[in-house]
């Protein structure tokens, strides 16, 4: 096996992704509680003790609320930028925080991670490219818009996890206070269905066999809206190379299927 990933959870209740090469198992974010993370790992046939490390995108609770307890119990390292670590006020055993930085690659038991900056209202927020033996996965959650850097980093990926957080019209008429609506819609907020569609129609290189739409809002989006918007964008290209790309959904509060490359 090259690489695989499973989304253990996706959305405001907690984002956690399991990345594996069959022998080494790594968590990208632990937004679920430690107990719930362990439960969902076991449902996937992985014991918590098999996890080698945690890699954290940023300090917001839906991405790191379970990191400290989970890492402390298992005595595993946490890879996280200095800014995110300091902002999180996370308590880790001495030596367990491994500082990472945008643009720098790091290796975890033969699996190569490269973090890159994304536009979001957090301290040093990152997306990740994960590679081994020619397989390449991109995980990009929590970003206000598709920057040129994000578009460039996602080129050549076999599989992509990409936020499709909200439908703009649902958000505007939804229950959030106006200040929060402005934050979500800002260039350092969250990615809309329309922004994902624009990326797929104009900038996607067509190489990924799967694009998994994730972090779908329960209050400001519908899974079927996110899926339809993305599918129409690919169809609008009249581009045969994109015919092999499948758009799929990571449902809130559900474990996804395993994607293998």
N, C-alpha and C positions, 0 to 999 in steps of 0.2 A: 504494500500500500504506500502511495506517496503521502498525501494529506487528506484528512477529512475534517468536517466540522458539523456540530449539532448545536442549535440554539436551545439552551435549556430554559430560557425565559427571554421575553422581548417586550418592552413597553415600560410604562411609568412604574409598574409594580416590581420591576427588576430586570436588568439585562445581564445575561451570562451566556457565554459561548464556549463550548468545549472544542478544542483543536487537538488533533491526534495524528500520529504517524503509525499507529498500531501498537507501539511500545511506549512512547512518551505521550503523556496526556497533560495539556496545559489549559488553564481557564483564562479567557480574555474577559475581564470584568467579573465581579461577583456582586451584582445588585440585589440578588435574592439573599435571604437570610442564610447563614451557614447551614442550619438544619435542612432548609428546603433545597439548598444546593446539593447537599449530600444525598437527600432522597431522590432527586432527579438524576444525579449521576448513577445511582444504583439502578434506577429504571432503565438506564442506557447500558447496563452491564459493567460499569466502572465503579470500583470502590474508592471512596475519598482518599484513602492512603496511596492510591496510584497516581494522584496528581503531583506533578513535578514542580510547578510554579504557577503564579498568577501574574498576568500582565494587565495593567489598568490604563484605560484611555483617559480618564479624568476623574475629578473628586466628587462629582455629584452623587447623591445617595443612591439613585437608581442604577448606578454603575459600580459603586464601591461599598455599599452598606454592609455587605457580608465579608469583605476582604480581611479585615483585621481578625475577627474571631476564627474564620476558616483557616487563615494562614498560621495563626498562633497555635491552634490545636494540632495542626499537621506539621508545624515547624518547616514550612516551605518558604522560599524567597518570593518577594513581591517586586516586580519591575514596574517603575512608576517615575514620572518626572519629579524633580525636586519641588517645582511649583505646586503640582497636584498633591504631592505627599504633604507638604507643609500646610496647604489649604484644607486638607482633609482632617488634620489633627489626629491622624491614625496612630495608634500605639502598636508598635511591632517589637519583637525581640531584637536585641542588638545584632546588627549585621544582616538582618533579613531584608532590609530595603535596598534594592539595587537601582541606582539612579540611571535613568535613560534620558535621551534628548532627541528632539525632532531631527530627522535626517540621518541619525546614527543607527547602524544595524547591531543587533546582539543575538547571540546564539544560546539556545536552551536545548541541550542534548541533541544537537544536530538539526534542529529546526531554527531557521533564520527569521527573525522579526526585524522589520524596519518601520519605525514610527514616523509619521509626517503630520505637520500642523494642519488643523482643520479650524474653520471659523465658528467658534462657539463661545458663550460667555462663561468660561471656566479658566483655570490656570494651566497653561500649556496643554490644551486638549489635543489628542492625537487620534488619527486613524492608523491602521496597521496593514502592512503587506507581510504575508507569511509564506515562506518558501521552503521547499525541500525536493530534491531529485527532479527538478523541472516543473513541479506542481506549484501553483501560485494562487493564493487566496487574498482577497481584499476585504477588510471589515471597516466600514465607515458609518458610524452612528453619531448623532448629535452634531449637526452642522447647519448653519444658516443658509448657505448656498454652495453650489459646486464650483469651487475655486479652480483656477487653471492647474494648480498643484495637485488637487484631488483628482481631476480628470487625467492628468499625466500619470499619476501613481497607479491608477486603476487599469491602465493599458496592459494588455497581455495576461490579465488574470483569468484563471480557469473558472473560478467561482467568486461571486461578490455578494457581501451582505451590505445592504444600503438602506438607510433610513427613508421611509416615506410616511412622515409623521402625521400630516394633517391635510384636509381639504380646506382651502382658503375660505370658501363661502361658509362651510360648517363652522369653522373657527370664528368667523366674524359674527355669526348669529348665535353662537354657543354660550355656555354658562360662565366662561372665564371672565374675570374683571378686565376692563380695557387695557390696563397696564400690563397684564400678563399676556393678553392677545398681541400687544405690540412687541413684547419680548419674543414670543414664539415666532412671529412673522419677520423679525429683524434679521439682518445679515449675520448676526451671531446667535441666532435662535435655532429653529428646527426646520428641516427640509420638507417642503410641501409636495403633494402629488404632482403639481404642475412643474416644479423644479426638477423632479425625477424624470418626468416626461420630456422636458427640454434636453436634459442630458442624454437620454436614450435616443432621441431623434437626431441630435446634432453632434454629440461628442463621444458617444460610446463606440468603441472600436470593434464590437461584434465578436470578440474572442471568448467571452465567458459562456460556458454551457448553461450556467444557472445564475440568475440574479434573484436573491432572496430579499424581498421587501420587508423591513423590520421596523420596530419602534412605532407601530401604528397606534395612534391615539384612540382610546375608547370613546372619548367625548367629542372629538373633532374630526373624526374620519370613520370610514367604513372599509373593511378589508376589500370588499368587492369594488369600491370606488378606486382604491389604490391600484388594484390589479388591472381594472379596465383601462385606467389612464395610462399605465405603463405599456400594456399590450397594444393599445392604439398608437402609441408613439413609435413602437418598433415597426408596426405595420405601415406607418406613414412613410417610412424610409424607402420602401420599394428596393430593399437591399437584401440580396440572397444570403449574404454572409450572416445576417442576423436571424435567419430562419432557424438556426440551430440553437438559439438562446431561449431558454425557458424562464419565464417570470413566475416566481412562486412566492408564497406568503409565509411569514413567521407570525403565527397567531399569538396574540397576547395571552400569557398564562398557560401556554402549551409548549411541550417539547416538540421541536421540529423533527423531520426525518434526518438521516445522516446523508451528507453530501460528500462524495468521494472523488478524488482526482489522482 
